[in-house]
Amino acid sequence: MKGNEKKRVFMGLIIISLLVMAAIAGLIWYLFRTESQVGRWLWFVAILLLSGFLIYAAAGIFSLLVSLITGQNISVLSKARQRAAFAFLPIALRLGGLLGIDQDRIRASFIEVNNQLIRQRQRRVNPEELLILAPVCLQQAECPRKVTSDIWQCRRCGRCSVGGLLELAERYGVHAAIATGGTKARQLLRDLRPQVVVAIACERDLVSGLQDSRRITVRGITNQRPHGPCFNTQVDLEKVEAALRSCLLPGNNRQHVNAMSDQGSMQDSGKLE
């Protein structure tokens, strides 16, 4: 299928959807204006659905405010709180843009709200159920040892944060991987099936990942970009370790090297010989 034909499929579906919605709205309005019994019922149902949505959203926002201010979790409203936060994120971004607020500042605020809600949930897992997911831009651009297929190929020379992440993965016995983008990240989630992910990325990618993986507990940590976006970025390893401690069950601070890192080290030494 050629490029123009691909575009026509999407644009055609959008136009058809718009026409269908316009026809339904016009029919409801016509029946209401003619004082039809059906029109009055349709109007009543539309108002009822809108009122229900507003009440549900208000309950979610109220629960969110209570959690952020008091630190208390209203469990019965937990789903409403999460759905309200994600539903109003695009609106907050659009409104912030109109007010001249930097988009990354809004996304960073959303990430911190998400992290606090995760801490309040106090969900802790075993090491094998946790994944440290980092972006490829953490690795030095000139490094010859590409870690996208196997992060354990890193020699830990200290020039980037990848070696530090591996040390934390060994110490706590958790998984660690590098993602080159959203497709690779989703593949890693399918293969490893973690219950909790400590994700490192820029604000935009973190928010996108949070929206795509709501069924998984994702703790977001924004990277540092002293050389600009997507190039030789860094991460605060103390924040990563604090996230691991808060997400793991007590007693999982492993001082020995796990089997995964042993295997990676043997492969690494074999290639160096």
C-alpha positions in Angstrom: 0.0 0.0 0.0 1.4 3.4 -1.0 1.9 6.3 1.4 -1.1 8.3 0.0 -3.4 5.2 0.2 -2.4 4.6 3.8 -3.2 8.2 4.7 -6.6 7.9 2.9 -7.6 5.0 5.2 -7.1 6.9 8.4 -8.5 10.2 7.1 -11.5 8.4 5.6 -12.3 6.7 8.9 -12.0 10.1 10.7 -14.4 11.8 8.3 -16.9 8.9 8.5 -16.8 9.0 12.3 -17.3 12.7 12.3 -20.3 12.4 10.0 -21.9 9.7 12.1 -21.5 11.7 15.3 -22.9 14.8 13.6 -25.9 12.8 12.3 -26.6 11.3 15.8 -26.4 14.8 17.4 -28.6 16.3 14.7 -31.2 13.5 15.2 -31.3 14.0 19.0 -31.6 17.7 18.5 -34.4 17.3 16.0 -36.4 14.9 18.2 -36.0 17.3 21.1 -37.1 20.3 19.1 -40.2 18.5 17.9 -41.0 17.6 21.5 -40.8 13.9 20.6 -41.0 11.5 23.5 -38.0 9.7 22.2 -36.1 13.0 21.9 -36.8 13.9 25.5 -35.6 10.5 26.7 -32.5 10.7 24.6 -31.8 14.2 26.0 -32.4 12.9 29.5 -30.0 10.0 29.0 -27.3 12.3 27.6 -27.6 14.6 30.6 -27.6 11.6 33.0 -24.4 10.2 31.4 -22.7 13.6 31.5 -23.6 14.1 35.1 -22.4 10.6 36.0 -19.1 11.3 34.3 -18.7 14.6 36.1 -19.5 13.1 39.5 -17.1 10.2 38.9 -14.3 12.6 37.8 -14.9 14.8 40.8 -14.7 11.8 43.1 -11.4 10.8 41.5 -9.9 14.3 41.7 -11.1 14.6 45.4 -9.4 11.2 46.2 -6.3 12.4 44.4 -6.2 15.7 46.5 -6.7 13.8 49.7 -3.9 11.4 48.9 -1.5 14.1 48.0 -2.3 16.4 51.0 -2.8 13.9 53.8 -1.0 10.9 52.5 -4.1 8.7 53.1 -5.4 6.4 50.4 -9.1 6.2 49.9 -9.1 2.6 48.6 -12.7 2.6 47.3 -11.8 5.5 45.0 -8.4 4.2 43.8 -9.5 3.4 40.3 -11.4 6.6 39.9 -8.3 8.5 41.1 -6.1 6.9 38.6 -8.5 7.2 35.7 -9.1 10.9 36.5 -5.4 11.6 36.6 -4.8 10.1 33.2 -8.0 11.5 31.7 -7.2 15.1 32.7 -3.5 14.9 31.7 -4.1 15.9 28.1 -6.4 18.8 29.3 -3.7 19.9 31.8 -1.1 19.9 29.0 -3.3 21.9 26.7 -4.3 24.4 29.4 -0.7 24.7 30.5 0.4 25.5 26.9 -2.2 28.3 26.8 -0.8 29.7 30.1 2.8 29.5 28.9 3.8 26.7 31.3 6.6 24.4 30.0 5.2 21.0 28.9 8.0 19.0 30.5 7.3 20.8 33.8 3.7 19.6 33.7 4.8 16.1 32.8 7.4 16.1 35.6 4.7 17.1 38.0 2.4 14.3 36.8 5.3 11.8 37.2 5.8 12.9 40.8 2.1 12.6 41.6 2.2 9.1 40.1 5.2 8.2 42.2 3.6 9.4 45.4 0.5 7.4 44.7 2.7 4.3 44.2 4.5 4.9 47.5 1.1 5.2 49.3 0.0 2.0 47.7 2.9 0.3 49.5 3.1 -2.5 46.9 6.3 -4.5 47.4 7.4 -7.4 45.2 10.2 -10.0 45.0 13.4 -9.1 43.1 12.6 -11.3 40.1 9.3 -9.4 39.7 11.0 -6.0 39.3 12.7 -4.5 36.2 15.0 -1.5 35.9 14.2 -0.2 32.4 16.6 2.5 31.1 17.0 4.3 27.8 19.8 3.7 25.4 20.9 7.3 25.6 22.4 6.6 29.1 25.2 4.9 27.3 28.1 7.0 26.1 27.6 7.6 22.4 31.1 6.6 21.4 31.1 3.4 23.4 31.8 0.4 21.1 30.0 -2.1 23.3 26.3 -1.8 22.5 24.1 -2.9 25.3 20.7 -2.7 23.6 20.5 -6.5 23.1 22.3 -7.4 26.4 22.9 -4.8 29.1 25.3 -7.2 30.8 27.8 -6.5 27.9 28.7 -3.3 29.7 32.3 -3.2 30.9 31.4 -0.8 33.8 34.2 1.7 32.9 32.4 4.4 34.9 31.9 6.8 32.0 28.2 6.4 32.0 25.4 5.4 34.4 24.8 1.9 32.9 27.5 0.3 35.0 25.9 1.8 38.2 22.5 0.4 37.2 24.1 -3.0 36.8 25.6 -2.8 40.2 22.2 -2.0 41.7 20.6 -4.9 39.7 23.2 -7.3 41.1 22.9 -6.0 44.7 19.2 -6.3 44.8 18.8 -9.2 42.4 16.4 -7.5 40.0 16.2 -7.5 36.2 17.8 -4.7 34.2 17.4 -3.9 30.5 17.9 -1.1 27.9 15.1 0.0 25.7 15.6 1.7 22.4 12.1 2.9 22.2 8.4 2.2 23.0 8.3 -1.0 20.9 11.3 -2.5 22.6 10.0 -1.5 26.0 6.7 -3.3 25.4 8.5 -6.4 24.1 10.6 -6.4 27.3 7.5 -6.2 29.4 5.9 -9.1 27.6 9.0 -11.2 27.9 10.0 -10.5 31.5 6.4 -9.9 32.8 7.5 -7.7 35.8 5.0 -6.6 38.4 6.9 -3.4 39.1 9.1 -1.3 36.7 11.5 1.4 37.8 11.7 3.3 34.5 14.3 5.9 33.6 13.6 8.3 30.7 12.8 11.9 29.8 9.5 13.4 30.9 7.7 12.9 27.5 8.8 9.2 27.2 7.9 8.5 30.9 4.4 9.9 30.6 3.9 8.0 27.3 5.1 4.8 29.0 2.8 5.4 32.0 -0.2 5.8 29.7 0.7 2.6 27.8 1.2 0.4 30.9 -1.4 1.3 33.5 -1.8 -2.4 34.5 1.8 -2.4 35.7 3.2 -0.4 38.6 5.7 2.0 37.1 7.9 4.2 39.2 9.3 7.0 37.0 12.7 8.7 37.3 13.6 11.5 34.9 17.0 11.4 33.4 19.5 14.3 33.5 20.4 15.9 30.1 23.6 17.9 30.5 24.4 17.5 26.7 20.8 17.9 25.5 18.1 15.4 24.8 18.8 11.8 23.8 22.6 12.2 24.0 24.9 11.0 26.8 22.2 11.4 29.4 22.6 10.6 33.1 20.6 9.4 36.1 20.8 9.9 39.8 21.6 6.4 41.0 20.6 7.3 44.6 17.1 7.9 43.4 17.1 4.6 41.6 18.3 2.8 44.7 15.6 4.5 46.8 13.0 3.4 44.4 14.2 -0.2 44.6 14.1 -0.1 48.3 10.6 1.2 48.4 9.3 -1.4 45.9 11.0 -4.5 47.1 10.0 -6.8 50.0 12.2 -6.4 53.1 15.3 -8.5 53.2 16.0 -8.5 49.5 19.2 -6.5 49.6 21.4 -9.0 48.0 25.1 -8.5 48.5 26.1 -11.5 46.3 26.0 -11.6 42.5 23.0 -13.3 41.2 23.0 -16.0 38.5 22.1 -13.5 35.8 25.0 -11.2 36.4 27.3 -14.2 36.8 26.3 -15.3 33.3 26.8 -11.8 31.9 30.2 -11.5 33.5 31.3 -14.8 32.1 30.2 -13.8 28.6 32.0 -10.4 29.1 35.2 -12.0 30.2 35.1 -14.5 27.4 34.9 -11.7 24.8 37.7 -9.8 26.4 40.1 -12.8 26.2 
